[in-house]
Amino acid sequence: MIKFPDGVRKRILRDGTSWSSVNAVKEDKTRSGKPKRVLYASMGRRQFSVKMRFTYDEYLIFDAWYNNKCYKGLNSFAFPQIDRICGEEKEYRFVAGSEPSYSNTSGKIIECSMTWEEA
């Protein structure tokens, strides 16, 4: 696990950020056709749709961190717990097959959308 980059605010925009709980139930049928439910031994991980806003300098720092320290999503990282207001740091990682996407909303601000999961 690595540190989130210094020089980038750890502020997530509430507009555009979302998550859901995990359903850990598997349903099957018995021989007689009755539904049978059991808990999965291993649950899936909660995924978070994350949106952040960077200044141009923060964007450069984040992009260098993502490519050179996070190795394009390979390494997990520490970040304040997303679903708590004053949460302790938790371990997150980029969802496999996803990457940060950027939008230049103004000349000085860059919006970044990402999908993370609990590690």
N, C-alpha and C positions, 0 to 999 in steps of 0.2 A: 504494500500500500504506500502511495506517495502523498505528498502534501498538495493541496490545491495551490495554484501559483500565487506567490506574493505579488502585490501590485494590482490584483484584480479584486474588485469588491465582491464579497460573498452575498450578493443581494439577488434574490430570485423575484421576478415580477409575478404578482398574483394573477394578473391578466394573462392567460395562456398557459398557466401551470396547472397540471391536474394529475390525479392518481386514483387508483381503485384498490380495494382490498382483494385478497386472493381467496378463491374458493378452493378448499382442500378436500372436496367431496368427490368420490367416484361412484357412479351409479351403474349397477349391473342388474341382471334379472336372474332369479332363481329358476330351477327347472320347471317349477309350476307357473312361471311367468310373473311372479310378484317382484316388484322393484326392491332392490337391496342396495343400501348406501353404506359406504365405509369411508373412513378418513384416509387420505393418502399418507403414506409414511414420509414422503418428502413433498413439501409444498413448493409451488412456483414462487418466484421472487416478485415482489411488488415493483411495478414500473412507474416511473415518474416522467411526465412530459414537462420539461423545464425550459423556461424562457428567461434570458438575462439580457441586460442592456450594457454595452461596453462603450467607453470612449475609444478613440482610435488607438491610443497608447495601450489601453487594457486589451484591446483586440490583438495587438501585436504580441503582447506577453502571453495571452491565452493560447493563441495559435502556435507559438513556439513551444509552450508547455505541452499542448496536445500532441504535437508531432514528435518532440524530442524526449519528453519525460514520461508522458502517458503512452507513448508509442502507438499513437493513432487509436487509442481505446483499449489497448492490451492490459495496462495496469489499472488497478482500482485506486481510489483516492479518498481522502478524508474531507468531509464537508458537513457543516451544521445540519442537523436532522431537518429534512424538508417539511415534514408534516407537523412540526412543533414550532411554536413562536420563539422560544429560547431553548432550543434543543442542544444536546451535546453533539459532538461530532460523531458521525456514523461513516461507515465504509460504503461507497457507491462505485459503480462502474458503468461504462457506456454499454447499452444493449448491443449484443452482437449484430452486425449488419447495419448499424445506424452510425451516423456521424453528425457533428454539429452542422447546422445550416445557418447561413447569415443573410441578413437583410439590412441594407443601408437606408434607414428611414430618413435620415437627414445627413448633411455633409459631415457632421461631427459625431453622430451616434450610430452604433451598429447593434442590431438585435440579433441574438443568437438563440436558436431553438435546438434542443437536444433531448434525447431519451436516455434516462439513466435507470438503473435497477439497484436494489439493495444487494450488496455483495455478501 
